[in-house]
Amino acid sequence: MAEQEGPRGLDTPHTELPGWKHVYSGKVRDLYVPASDAINDQFGQECVLVVASDRISAYDHVLSSEIPDKGRILTQLSLWWFDQLDVEHHVLASTVEDGVPAAVEGRAMICKKLEMFPVECIARGYLTGSGLVEYRQSGTVCEIPLPEGLVDGSRLEQAIFTPSAKAEVGEHDENITYDAVVSIVGDDIAARLSELTLSIYTKAEEIARERGIILADTKVEFGYDVVNGAITLGDEVLTPDSSRFWDAATYEPGKAQPSYDKQFVRDWLTSAESGWDKASDTPPPALPADIVERTRARYVEAYEKLTGRTFS
């Protein structure tokens, strides 16, 4: 299969797929549009092909190392979650029989083309990460006041909507206030984005907890479907790349919780062993084989514990 450089987004090689034209590469996903009208006609609307790669990013860098099967895990887990949630979503097809190219089977979805809202919709049910940093400084998260005495990992009485502004590839998303969302998309859409985000988090948190996993926070994205006029859930959903999952059996507020994500990668990159300074302009080094394997195992474990299925 031929590969070529992406015209927009990351300067990243991608797979050339017959019948599809590559238009964008993000940190993990490659985006294609139909090369002719035949595919759009098949689904009765404009489509895009979303392909999850095995790329992994950390500290706003896309690493030279990849995590085997990561793209398949992210895609299959997203598809499982889309089936669990009672919300309009963008997936039209996910199998070769329905039109997904065989070369990317298992890690690709044919989706509705949406007009995406320029807001990262984040729900937090626990205090950690950038929210904890702000809380320690001001007692707030995205200017939402929180009770005194909370610690790293504290469960919030009620989940909160803490949006961020989408950044360019390689840049860091910036937390914004709800009023800022209103200024970007208007009162009605801002209210709907908040309602949908918190509804998705509440449902997913309950499902995950039943499986021994705590969903600390999650990021979702929405777009406008011009065909039916609905605000629609897009991108990926409730994966280790977009969510913070903790093991309920080892959960202990007051300290950092081990996550089902790329924490092994972050820890190694900031260790003396890597020799890398994240404050420098130097790209991160390649990952050792054991860090790659341990990270893959963590993604597989998250998939299997959440879905109850065996990944193969």
KAFEN-V807569 format. One record per helix or strand. SS is the DSSP state (2 for helix, 1 for strand). FROM is the first residue (numbers start at 1). LEN is the number of residues. If there is no record, write none. Layout:
SS	FROM	LEN
SS	FROM	LEN
//
This chain:
1	3	3
1	9	1
1	13	3
1	20	6
1	29	6
2	37	7
1	47	6
1	55	4
1	61	6
2	70	15
1	89	1
1	91	3
2	96	3
2	102	3
1	108	5
1	115	2
1	119	8
2	129	10
1	140	2
1	144	2
1	155	7
1	164	2
1	174	2
2	178	8
2	187	24
1	213	13
1	230	5
1	243	5
2	248	3
1	259	1
2	263	7
2	289	19
//
